[in-house]
Amino acid sequence: MKKLRPWWIPEKKVQVLAKEGWNPGVLGIVAGRLLEELGQTVIVLNIEDGRAKGSARSVEAVDIFEALDPHRDLFIAFGGHAGAAGMTLEVEKLSDLSQVLEDYVREKGADASGKNKLNLDEELDLETLSLETVKSFERLAPFGMDNQKPVFYIKDFQVESARTMGAGNAHLKLKISKGEASFEVVAFGQGRWATEFAQTKNLELAVKLSVNQWNGQTALQLMMVDARVEGVQLFNIRGKNAVLPEGSSSLGFCWRTARSGD
């Protein structure tokens, strides 16, 4: 992701990133990760033989299909829906693509920098969770774009530990508990927040339920979708290689979430 930074133009409402040599098979994943990191609609394209081909991921306020469908003359191939699209176009039309999107955002008055709303299906109590809970929701499968896996809201628990895992300590694993119940929570790509999560008070999580099978053992595991804390919290980061924002005297963090019905 860091390799994409030189092509990121902060003043743009929509980021159109294109370069030779990028792996076409992961462009959709990269676009999704950049969407989360930047909070902007992102198009990531690989250039080969004079053509740019790739994927778009969009914030809720920008309907990427509505924005581009009237301009099919720009594309060799195009398809998608409100939140995502795939496309192929000639390299010389990349600037036109960017301008079309900038014009769309301006004309719609859309908030192109806002994160997508997160809809939560239900609040769960950790003390009532079990493998049977997962099995009951699996009856709703198969899951996909039109039938997404349920996202649950949990609160009023203790963070027993937080540690990194995976190559380069990229991922985060929490152990949380409430009463006699305890579970592991995995957050891919969030290893850099281990110190903060270990010290956070009154943490609230949005999670999906999954089953982890390891060494012959089967256990319920929670996959973090998002997290939230109210207000500003102070963390002891001595020993951590962290840079405070300019002018800040304390470090706080907060993730967005929306409860059902908000």
N, C-alpha and C positions, 0 to 999 in steps of 0.2 A: 504493500500500500504506500510505503514511503516513496517508492519510485514514481508514483503518480503525482506527488506534490508539486514538482516543477511545472506541471501543466495545469495546475489548479489556479483559476483566475478569481480572486476573492470578490471582485465587484460584479461578477456575473451572477444572475439569478439561477441559472441552470448551467451545470458544468458539462462540457462536451470534451472528453479526453480521448485522444487518438494517437497511436504510435505503432510503428513496425515492431514485430517480434513479441508481442504479448500473446499469451496462450489463449486461443479462442474458447477453449473449454471451460475456463473459469471466469470469464468476463462478467457473467450475470452475478456470480457470487461476489466478485470485487465491487461491482456497482452497488449491490446491496449493502456491503460493509461501508462503502464510502457514503452512501445515503445516511446510514446511522451515525457515522462520525461527523459529517459535515452538516447534516440536517438540510440538505439540498437535493433536488432532482439531479441525477447523474447519468450520463451516457458514457460507456466505456467501449472503445472500438479498436480492433486490431487492423492495421493497414497492411495489405498484401496485394501486389500487382495493381496498384492504383485504385484499389477499392478499400473502403472501410466497413467492417462488419462487426456487430457486437450487440450489446444489450443496454436497456435503460431501466432504471428503477426510480420511482417518483414519489414525492411527498403527497399527502392526501389532497392538499390544496391545488395541485397541478395535475390535471387529467392528461397524462402524456399521450394517450390515444386521441383524445379530442383535439389536442394541440397540433398533432402531426398528420392526422388523417386527411385534412383538406389539402395537404401539400405532398401528395403521393408522387408528384412529378420529381421530387427530390431523390426518390429511392428507386433502387433496382428491386428491392424486396422490403416489405414492411408489414408488421402485424403486432397485435398486443391488446392490452386493455388499459383501464385507468391508471393502474399502478406499475405496469411493466410493459416493455415492448422490445422487439427484436428488429434489426434493420440492417440493410446493406445499401451503400451509396458510393458514388464516385468521390474520391478524396477532394476534388475541387469544389464540391458542394458542402463541405463541412462548415464553412463560414456561414453559408445560407441557412443550414440547419440550426446553428447557434442563434442566428438573428431571428428566425421564426419563433423559437422558444422564448427569447427575450421579449419579443413583441407580444406573444400570447400572455405572458405573466403580467406585463405592463397593462395591456388592455383589459384583462380580467381583474386587475387589482388584487391578485392572489398573494397570499403570504407564502412566498416560495422558500422561506427559511425555517418554517415550522416543522416539528416532528409530527409524524402520523399519530393520530389518536389510537390509543390502545384500548380495545374493548375487552372487558373481563366477563367471563361467563358465570362465575360463581365464587363465593368466598368459602374456603375450606378451613377446617379446624385440624391441625396436625395430629391431635390426639385421636381423631376418628379415621385417619388415613391408613390404608392397608393395600396389599396387592389386589384384593378384591375390588377396591375402588378403581384401580386401573382397568381391570378386566371389564367392569361395568361400563366404562366409557369407551372401551375398544369396540363395543357393540355398535357404536356410531360410525365405525370405519366402513369403507375406505375414506381417508382424509385427503384433501387436495384443495385447490384454489376455491372451489365452491362449497367445500365442507371442511373447514380448517379444524385442527385439533383444539380442544377447549383450552382456554387460558384461565388460571385460577388465581385468586387473591388470597394471600396469607399474611397474618400479622400476629402480634402478641407472642413472640417466641424469643429464645435466646440464641445468640451466635456463639457456639462453643469454640469454634476454631475457624480460621481462614488460611488457606495455603495455595500456592501455585502448583501447577502440574503441566505436563506436556513439554514438547520441545521448546526451548527458550523460555520456559515458565510462562507461556502465553495464556494459559487458561487458569481459571479460579475454581477452587472447590471449598465449599462451606460445610460445616457440620452445625445444624441447628436443632434445637430441642424445645419441647413444651411438655411439662410434666414428665411422664415416663416415655414419651415418644421422641425419637430422634431420627433425623434423615440427613442425607447428603444432598447438597445443591451444587450443580455444575453450571458454570457460566463460561462459555467458549469466548476466547479473545479478551477476557477481562482480568487477566492475571496481574496487571499493573495496579489494580485496586485492592490487593490482598491486605495491605496494612490498614487501609481505611475501613474495609468491611470487618476486620477483626475488632475494631474499636467502636463501630457504629452502635448507637442506641436507638431503640424504637424503629428498627428497620422494617419495611414492608416490601413484599415481593410479589411479582407476577410470575407464575411458573406454569410449565407443562409437566404432565406426569409421564414417567417412562419406567421401564424395567431394566435393571442392570444385572447381567449374568456374568459372574467372574469366579473362576476356580470352583465351579460346581455350586456356587451359591447364587440365589436369586433374591434381589432386593428392590424395593421401590426407591426410585431416584427422582429428584426434582430437577428440571432443566430451567434455569433462569431466563426469563424473557425480558424483564425489566425490574428496576428497584427504585425505592423512594425513601427519603428521610425528610421530615418536616424541619424547616428552618436551617440554621447554620450549625454545624458541629465542628469541634476542634479535635485535631488528631496529633499524636506524637509521632513525628516522622524523622526523628533523629536516627541516623544510620541508614536512612533511605535516600537514594539519589534522586531527589525531586526538586523541581524549580517552582517557586511560588510565583503567581501572577504578579506583574509589576504593580507596585503600590499596595499589595495585600499584606496584612499583618497576621492572617490566619488562613487556614485551608479548609474549605467546605465543599461538599458535593451533593448533588441532588439529581435524581433521575425522574423522568416524567412517567406518570401513569394515569389512567382514568378508570374510575370504578364504574360498574354497570349502572346505567341510568344517568350518568353525568352528562 
